[in-house]
Amino acid sequence: MLKKVKITNVNTGRSTSMLVDTDTHEKALIGCGVASNETADIEDVTGVDEKIQRMTSPKPNSDDCANFFSGLGRCLERNISMTKSLSLQTNRVKSPRYKGVIGELVHSISTGEKLSESMLKFPDLFPDDILSLVVAGEEAGQLARVCKRIGMAQRKSSKILKKLKGGLIYPGVVVTLGIAVVIVMSFTLVPAMSKLFLSFKTELPMGTKALMWLSDLFLHRPYMAALPFVGLYIFFSNWGKIASLRWVQDLFLKIPIVGTLVRKSAAAVAFRTLAMLVDSNVRLSSALEITARAAPHYHYKELFTRLRDHIAVGRTMHEGFLMESHWLGEDGRNICGLIELASETGTGTEMLTEIADDYEEELDNLANQMDKLIEPLTMLVLGVMVGFLIYAIYGPMFSLGDVILPKKGKN
């Protein structure tokens, strides 16, 4: 339930309002971060107003996650109590959901629960990979360091993700406008064109037939015009589930440029997680298991799961990487060489960090070039759409002479 909290400064009299997504007024007070010189008035937001507020208010994102964990790690590093550390993060996050969850975490920890047990109730904000890192940090006594590393990793991921999303805005707008143009033409130009072409009783090109069929469908069932947009909304709303399917992940790897982005982003996340865990003195077998859960692509899940099994039977990390290097694609031999160097020099943590840094740098460079990479593809899609419309509309006109001229000859 949403709570609207109006906070008033007793010294200046100025008021600000914020939303907190929680079930009690007590948790809402914690989530809004009321200071000692402020008063708070809380009211429930219900009905249509609640739906509107949920649609328009900031959504939980990687920026909130990065700010939350980096701030929490910094506080715990200075031996501030857990409840106080959590309370100090309320003004660092923007979404009502995160503010409410902070109130829930403070309440749960005050009743004796551990941080990981409290976070387990909110899988939408703390998925398995983050939760596994928190559990590992608690077990190793390195929770502050792990939280700071999670915040750092989330911030880097957010930066790259914003660049990728920015590069996809232009093609997204072009495709959406193209679909809208086809729909508008189906209601306006195509019906008149269909009457003209059908009156000559001649064979029409396949593209023209398809456009006429689409126009007829929209005219008799207007609600079908909204279907493409509904389909796009459902597609992007369920993108996380779609992208987790194995056949979809295999398809991504086969697409030029996209496959490189997917592989490097998955490798960067996996090796950064492993470096963080090893640096936090987490046992290697546990670190590999957690890394397998954190990896976003199933190739890397398989890689680190099998590495864990190799370590369990007494093989070295280098031997395991040599046996499973095919999961790393074209970078396999290079990574094996770096792992061998790390085992010989005793610099495992530094080498894993270097591998993650290299992948992130390459991914950052690709993200910076996203406009140049996507522009040709966008122009190709736009050209196909325009070419189809030109062919469907003007194609029959080139054959009208064969119909009109014989009629004139008979006269």
Sequence and secondary structure as in RCSB ss.txt:
>XXXX:A:sequence
MLKKVKITNVNTGRSTSMLVDTDTHEKALIGCGVASNETADIEDVTGVDEKIQRMTSPKPNSDDCANFFSGLGRC
LERNISMTKSLSLQTNRVKSPRYKGVIGELVHSISTGEKLSESMLKFPDLFPDDILSLVVAGEEAGQLARVCKRI
GMAQRKSSKILKKLKGGLIYPGVVVTLGIAVVIVMSFTLVPAMSKLFLSFKTELPMGTKALMWLSDLFLHRPYMA
ALPFVGLYIFFSNWGKIASLRWVQDLFLKIPIVGTLVRKSAAAVAFRTLAMLVDSNVRLSSALEITARAAPHYHY
KELFTRLRDHIAVGRTMHEGFLMESHWLGEDGRNICGLIELASETGTGTEMLTEIADDYEEELDNLANQMDKLIE
PLTMLVLGVMVGFLIYAIYGPMFSLGDVILPKKGKN
>XXXX:A:secstr
 EEEEEEEETTT  EEEEEEE SSHHHHHHHHT  TTEEEEEEEE HHHHHHHHHHS    HHHHHHHHHHHHHH
HHTT  HHHHHHTTTTT  SHHHHHHHHHHHHHHHTT  HHHHHTT TTTS HHHHHHHHHHHHHT HHHHHHHH
HHHHHHHHHHHHHHHHHHHHHHHHHHHHHHHHHHHHHTHHHHHHHHHHHTT    HHHHHHHHHHHHHHH GGGG
GHHHHHHHHHHHTHHHHHTSHHHHHHHHHSTTHHHHHHHHHHHHHHHHHHHHHHTT  HHHHHHHHHHH SSHHH
HHHHHHHHHHHHTT  HHHHHHHTGGGGGGGHHHHHHHHHHHHHHT HHHHHHHHHHHHHHHHHHHHHTHHHHHH
HHHHHHHHHHHHHHHHHHHTGGGGHHHHHHHHHHH 
